[in-house]
Amino acid sequence: MDFNVHQRSAPSQPELFEDTSTPQQQPNRAQPQAGPSFQQYGQYIQDPMVANMAMQYGSSLATSGKAYVEQNLDRYIPVSRVKFYFAVTTDYVVHKLILLLFPFLNKEWGAYNNTGGEPTRHLNSPDLYIPVMGFATYVVAVAVALGNQGKFTPEMLGLTATTAFVWLMIEIGVVQLAMYLISVTTDIKIFDLASFSGYKFVHMIVCVVCTMILGSTGYYLSFIYSSAAIVYFLICTLRYIILPDSTEDRIARGSKRRNNLLLLIAFIQPLIMFWLTHHVTYGPDPPPVTKQSL
């Protein structure tokens, strides 16, 4: 009887520590390849063919972008209309300034054609060149006047320009709101209204310059004359647009409301002129300086 005991091999247990005495071959791993260097990019750029392709692509992209802007810009900003208001000549500007400063001497007042053409066709036609240049000159004149008084600071330039622009927008908004509330329909456009409202900057420059030369007395004298001039100019110019024609049936309706609208546009100018220029006056003339004996 065989009593040999078959010894079963014990299950292998995992080693607690890895045997590192013999080097083991690690599997080959793919090494990341380095990308093209900066020098290679420079070679690509210096290649005439690549450079020509880039120039052609850039020019075609710029051309297509310009065409897209020109096609869609008129939806939001009427560029063609704005160009119309800046199409002026030197003779027009000179005669228009004379008309603004001395409107009492003019004997020819009439309606203008604001549907097309250049504003130089009629002296009463509105433009935006004189209001824009007057706005910029007014800001500089106020800065000079405040500098003569020792009150100028760099922040005054931005404050003066912002205040004048905001009041101009408020004025246009008030007139538009009044036209809507009283249900008056006129041929005056928004740019026409901005033009007529901006003409007062010419008279405001006169007031500021007279203040620097003659003090507060010169300011109040120039302000009275400038107020009368701008009111007379606006009434004589806008009456052919706002007031109905006597030969039409419109004279029987809304004539009083149209007169009130015309007076509102005209007499609101002196109020804004005074508000934007009275701070540059010297106040009462100072008493004469006498030398005191020490």
C-alpha positions in Angstrom: 0.0 0.0 0.0 1.6 3.2 -1.1 1.5 5.7 1.6 3.3 8.4 -0.5 1.6 11.6 0.1 1.4 13.8 -3.0 2.3 17.2 -1.9 0.4 19.9 -3.6 2.2 23.0 -4.6 1.1 25.9 -2.5 -0.4 28.7 -4.5 2.1 31.4 -5.4 1.6 34.5 -3.3 2.3 37.9 -4.7 5.7 39.4 -3.9 5.7 42.2 -1.5 8.6 44.0 -3.3 9.5 44.0 -6.9 12.8 42.5 -7.8 14.8 45.2 -9.4 18.1 43.4 -9.3 17.9 42.4 -13.0 17.1 45.1 -15.6 13.8 44.7 -17.3 13.1 45.8 -20.7 10.4 48.4 -20.9 8.0 48.3 -23.8 8.8 50.8 -26.5 6.6 53.8 -26.2 6.0 56.2 -29.1 7.9 59.4 -28.3 6.0 62.6 -29.1 7.4 64.4 -32.1 8.3 68.0 -31.8 6.2 70.4 -33.9 7.6 72.7 -36.5 9.9 75.2 -35.1 9.7 79.0 -35.4 12.4 78.9 -38.0 10.3 76.6 -40.2 7.4 79.0 -39.9 9.7 81.8 -40.9 10.7 79.8 -44.0 7.1 79.3 -44.9 6.4 83.0 -44.6 9.4 84.0 -46.6 8.3 81.7 -49.4 7.1 84.0 -52.2 4.2 81.7 -53.2 2.9 81.5 -49.6 3.3 85.3 -49.2 1.4 85.9 -52.4 -1.4 83.6 -51.4 -1.7 85.3 -48.0 -1.8 88.8 -49.7 -4.5 87.7 -52.1 -6.6 86.1 -49.4 -6.2 89.2 -47.2 -7.2 91.6 -50.0 -10.2 89.5 -51.0 -11.3 89.3 -47.3 -11.0 93.1 -47.0 -12.9 93.7 -50.2 -15.7 91.4 -49.2 -15.9 93.0 -45.7 -16.0 96.5 -47.2 -18.8 95.5 -49.6 -20.8 93.9 -46.7 -20.4 97.1 -44.6 -21.4 99.4 -47.4 -24.5 97.2 -48.2 -25.7 97.0 -44.6 -24.5 100.3 -43.1 -27.3 102.3 -44.7 -29.8 100.3 -42.7 -28.6 101.8 -39.5 -26.7 105.0 -40.5 -27.8 106.9 -43.6 -24.3 107.7 -44.8 -25.5 109.1 -48.1 -27.7 111.6 -46.3 -24.9 112.6 -43.9 -22.6 113.3 -46.9 -25.3 115.6 -48.4 -25.1 117.8 -45.3 -21.3 118.2 -45.5 -21.2 119.0 -49.2 -20.5 122.7 -48.8 -18.1 125.2 -50.5 -16.1 128.1 -49.1 -18.5 130.7 -50.6 -21.5 128.9 -49.0 -19.8 128.9 -45.6 -18.8 132.6 -45.7 -22.2 133.8 -46.8 -24.0 131.5 -44.3 -21.9 132.9 -41.5 -22.8 136.4 -42.6 -26.5 135.4 -42.7 -26.3 133.9 -39.2 -24.6 136.9 -37.7 -26.6 139.6 -39.6 -30.0 138.0 -40.5 -31.7 141.4 -40.3 -30.0 142.5 -43.6 -31.3 139.6 -45.6 -34.4 140.2 -47.7 -34.7 136.9 -49.5 -36.2 134.1 -47.4 -37.7 131.1 -49.0 -38.2 127.4 -48.8 -35.3 125.1 -49.7 -35.2 121.7 -51.3 -34.1 119.1 -48.7 -34.8 116.0 -50.8 -31.6 116.0 -52.8 -28.7 118.0 -54.2 -26.2 120.0 -52.4 -27.1 122.6 -49.8 -25.1 125.2 -51.8 -28.1 125.5 -54.1 -29.9 127.7 -51.6 -28.4 129.8 -48.8 -31.2 128.8 -46.5 -30.5 125.1 -46.9 -29.2 123.4 -43.7 -25.8 121.9 -43.4 -23.9 120.1 -40.6 -20.4 121.5 -41.4 -21.0 124.8 -39.7 -22.6 123.3 -36.6 -19.8 120.7 -36.2 -17.0 123.3 -36.6 -18.9 125.7 -34.4 -19.2 123.0 -31.7 -15.5 122.3 -31.7 -14.6 126.0 -31.8 -17.0 126.7 -28.9 -15.2 124.1 -26.7 -11.8 125.6 -27.5 -13.1 129.2 -26.8 -14.5 128.2 -23.4 -11.2 126.6 -22.5 -9.4 129.8 -23.4 -11.8 132.0 -21.5 -11.5 129.8 -18.4 -7.8 129.8 -18.8 -7.7 133.6 -18.7 -9.6 133.4 -15.5 -7.3 130.8 -14.0 -10.1 128.3 -13.8 -9.1 125.9 -16.6 -8.4 122.2 -15.9 -7.9 119.5 -18.5 -11.2 117.9 -17.4 -13.1 121.1 -18.5 -12.6 120.2 -22.2 -14.5 116.9 -21.9 -17.1 118.3 -19.5 -17.8 121.3 -21.8 -18.1 119.1 -24.9 -20.3 116.5 -23.1 -22.6 119.1 -21.6 -23.1 120.9 -24.9 -23.8 117.6 -26.8 -26.2 116.4 -24.2 -28.2 119.6 -24.2 -28.3 119.5 -28.0 -29.7 116.0 -27.9 -32.3 117.0 -25.3 -33.3 119.9 -27.5 -33.9 117.7 -30.5 -35.7 115.2 -28.4 -38.0 117.8 -26.9 -38.9 119.2 -30.4 -39.5 115.7 -31.7 -41.7 114.9 -28.7 -43.7 118.1 -29.2 -44.3 117.4 -32.8 -45.6 113.9 -31.9 -47.8 115.2 -29.1 -49.4 118.0 -31.1 -49.7 115.7 -34.2 -47.8 118.0 -36.5 -46.3 116.5 -39.6 -43.7 118.6 -41.4 -41.1 118.2 -44.1 -38.2 118.9 -41.7 -35.8 116.0 -41.2 -33.9 114.9 -38.2 -30.7 116.2 -39.7 -32.3 119.4 -40.6 -33.4 119.9 -37.0 -29.8 119.1 -35.8 -28.4 121.6 -38.3 -30.7 124.4 -37.2 -30.2 123.6 -33.5 -26.4 123.6 -34.1 -26.3 127.1 -35.6 -26.4 128.6 -32.2 -22.8 127.6 -31.5 -21.8 130.4 -33.9 -23.5 132.9 -31.6 -22.2 131.3 -28.5 -18.6 131.7 -29.8 -19.4 135.4 -30.3 -20.6 135.7 -26.7 -17.5 134.0 -25.3 -15.1 136.1 -27.3 -16.9 139.3 -26.3 -16.6 138.1 -22.7 -12.8 137.7 -23.0 -12.5 141.2 -24.5 -15.1 143.3 -22.8 -15.9 141.4 -19.6 -19.4 140.8 -18.4 -20.8 143.9 -20.1 -19.6 142.6 -23.5 -21.2 139.3 -22.7 -24.6 140.5 -22.0 -24.7 142.9 -24.9 -23.5 140.2 -27.3 -26.0 137.7 -25.8 -28.9 140.0 -26.4 -28.0 140.6 -30.0 -27.1 137.0 -30.7 -30.4 135.8 -29.2 -32.4 138.2 -31.4 -30.4 137.2 -34.4 -30.8 133.4 -34.0 -34.5 133.7 -33.2 -35.1 136.0 -36.3 -33.1 133.6 -38.5 -35.0 130.5 -37.4 -38.4 132.1 -37.7 -37.7 133.4 -41.2 -36.2 130.1 -42.3 -38.5 127.5 -40.7 -41.8 129.3 -41.4 -41.8 128.0 -45.0 -41.4 124.4 -43.7 -43.5 124.3 -40.5 -46.3 126.7 -41.3 -48.9 125.6 -43.9 -49.1 127.3 -47.2 -51.9 129.8 -47.4 -53.0 128.5 -50.7 -53.7 125.0 -49.4 -56.5 123.6 -47.3 -54.0 123.0 -44.4 -54.4 126.6 -43.2 -57.7 125.8 -41.6 -56.3 123.2 -39.4 -53.5 123.2 -36.9 -52.1 126.6 -37.7 -52.0 127.6 -34.1 -50.1 124.5 -33.1 -47.7 125.0 -35.9 -47.0 128.5 -34.8 -46.4 127.3 -31.3 -43.9 124.7 -32.6 -42.1 127.3 -34.6 -41.8 129.6 -31.6 -40.7 126.7 -29.4 -37.8 125.9 -31.8 -36.8 129.5 -32.1 -37.1 130.7 -28.4 -35.5 127.6 -26.9 -32.2 128.6 -28.5 -31.4 131.7 -26.2 -32.2 129.6 -23.1 -29.6 126.9 -24.0 -27.2 129.6 -25.2 -27.3 131.3 -21.8 -27.0 128.0 -19.9 -23.9 127.0 -21.8 -22.1 130.3 -21.8 -23.0 132.2 -18.6 -20.3 130.4 -16.5 -17.5 132.0 -18.5 -18.4 135.6 -17.5 -16.3 137.4 -15.1 -19.2 138.6 -13.1 -19.3 142.2 -11.9 -16.4 144.3 -13.1 -13.7 144.4 -10.4 -13.0 147.7 -8.6 -9.9 149.5 -9.7 -6.8 148.4 -7.9 -5.2 151.1 -5.7 -1.7 150.9 -4.3 -1.6 151.0 -0.6 1.3 152.6 1.1 3.3 150.3 3.3 
